[in-house]
Amino acid sequence: MFLHYKKKMLGGQGLFYPIVGFASLLAFMYMLFGDLKIDLQQQIKLSFVQRNGTQFYVDGRPFYINGWNSYWLMDHAVDEYTRPRVRAMLQAGAKMGLTVCRTWAFNDGAYHALQVSPGRFDGRVFVALDHVIAEAGRHGIRLLLSLVNNLQAFGGKTQYVKWAWEEGVGLSSSNDSFFFDPSIRHYFKNYVKTVLTRKNTITGIEYRDDPTIFAWELMNEPRCTSDASGDSLQDWIEEMAAFVKSIDSKHLLTLGLEGFYGPKSPKSLTVNPGPWSSLLGADFIRNSKISAIDFASAHIYPDQWFHDQGLEEKLKFVAKWTRSHIEDGDKELKKPVMFTEFGLSNLNKDFHPAQRERFYKVVFDILHESAKHNGSGAGSFVWQLLVGGMEEYNDDFGIVPWERSSMYLLIIHQSCRLAYLQGLIQENKSLKELCLKPR
């Protein structure tokens, strides 16, 4: 996501607004959901998600995902006054039948940095990540954890290049040297190893052994614009994917791609949003074919890709884009395909929340249709969900789902029909209450 991150330092009367916002959130959620208390000593037993061809499986059953993005979980788990939002969000997600949350397992050199400098970590922030994973497990939510950002928010590849440059070992000041500089590759491998082998101070389980983690994502929206051929990024992915698997063979692995087709792909001319998108150094098919990559990922942002089209044109493109990538998973990649970010901007002229619901429904319906026919469309992740009082973390895509009943019910409907395909509703008390309750 092209996130316009803005961190506000909260002090003095600045604490008043988060506290009031969170109190309002709890009152509203209580009205919506009833008593949300969960025994914190009770850990829901989760199994590792596995892949067989184009399908995910858990305990021998197909596994389809209605998920969401809350990138801010680790950041909010650091301080006591924001930590309750982590539980509130995961608990709300569970109450909506959502099963996987995508969030950042990185923060490089920024405020609340996990990695302060190459190989140096802030123990307090690592405990915050421990808390996120433990809290997710308590609510039966799995996590898709991203390991580094292509963008500058939370440090990203820019910070790695800066570190190498400051230490006098960098080959170039270009951000893209992240992909080819041996010193920076070493930095990143060290980071990956430290995270994957981390022993959670709350659960006592190493991350690589914890089924609460659904999968690792190598990078959020990787691009290497200095090499449009894609060779630099392809080489980096091959090396890093193999490295991750050498440490952790239990978890699934994906890339974090936006889904653009490269210049040699026939679909670059027929499906890409424009000529520019084939020149970013990434290629959905080529990158996703790497054997260590378990499933493909794509994003959907028609507002960022088209500035002169109306809603109807955008929705037609969204349907084409979504179906194209599922077709690739079915026929070319033979792997599941996940739409790990999708959103519609509220900055559009004449925007109305109902437009966003129409957009979500297009994505949801196509994925449900794929699942009904055992296709590779494995799931989608809304960008992004928040709880009340989080304006400083919002962007023009964020929603508090229970603030609008039609959006809330749309998300639940997708959860329920995917759960029905998995045969879970009758035997899962929570899902039965959620999905069979008259509305």
C-alpha positions, 0 to 999 in steps of 0.5 A: 500500500502507498501508505502516507504514514503520519506518526503523532507523538502523543503527550499531555492532553494528546492522551485525552483523545486516544482514551476517549476514542477507545472508551467509545469504541468499547461501548460501541462494540459492546452494543454490537457484539454483546459480552466480548470477554475471552479467557486470556489463559485459553489458547485456541488450538490452531494447526499449520496451514498447508498447500496442495496444488492450488488449495490451502488445507487445514486438518484435511479441509480446504481453507479459504480466507476472508482476511484484513490488514491492520499494519499497525498492530506491533506499533500499538502493542508497544505502549500500554495506552494503545495496546488494548486496540490490538485485542479489540481489533483481533477480537472484532475480526474473530467476531466477524468470522475473519480468519487471517490478519496481515500485519507488519513484522518490521519497523526499521530505524523509525519510531518504535523501531524493531530493528534499531540498526543492522543486527540491533533490536529493541527488546521492548518492541520485540515483546510487542510483536510477541504480544500480537502473535499471542493475542491473535492465537487466543482469538483463533486469528492467524497472521500473515507477517510481512518482513520488510517494506519496499516503501519508506514507511517504517524504514523499508529498503531505504533504511537498509541502504542508508545503513550500508552507506553510513557504515561505508560498505554500500555499493550505491545510494540507490534504494534499489541497491537493497536487492543487489548489494551483498552487505545489505543482503547480509543485513536482511538475512540476519534480520530474517533469521532473528525474527524466524528463530525468535522465542515468544516470551509469552507463549514460549514458542519459536516463531518458526514453530507457531501455527498462529503464523499463517505465512511469511511475506518477503516484502510489501510491494517489491519493485526494482525500477532500475532494472525493468528486465526484472532480473535483479528482483528475481535473483533476490527473491530466489535467494531470500525465499530459499533462505527463509525455507532453510530456516522455516520449512513449516510455514507458507511463503509469499512475495507481497507483489502488487500483481503487475505483469512484466514486459515479456508477459502477454498479459502486460498489454491486455491486463495491466493498468498501463504501460508503466506497470510493466516497467517496475522490475516485477513480474507476477508470473515469473516471480510467483513461479519460484518453487519456494514461493507457496502462493501468489499475491496481488493488490487491487487499487483502481483509484491509484492506477486510474485517475480519469475513470468513473466507478463503473469502468473501475469495477469492470477492470477490477473484475478482469484483474481479479479473474486474470490472476485466479486464471494464472493460479489455475492454469499457469502457476498451479498455486493459490492466489491471494489478493492481500490488499484491496481498497477504494479511496474516499477521496474520489469525487462524489464518493459514497461508502456504498461505492466501496461496498460495491467494490468489495462485493465484486472481489468477494463474489469472484473469490467465492465463485472460484472457491465453489469450483475448487479454484486457486482464488484462496482469499482476500484482505481488505485494506485496512480495518481500524478501531475507533480513535485511530485517525492518525493511522488512517488513510483514505482507504481505512474503515471501522467496519461496525460503524456502517451496518451494511459494510459489517454485514457484507464482510460477515456474509463473505466469512459465512459463505466461505465457512459453509464451503469448508463445512465449518458452520454446523460444528463451530458454535461461534460460526453457527451463531454468527452465520445462522442468526436472522438479520 
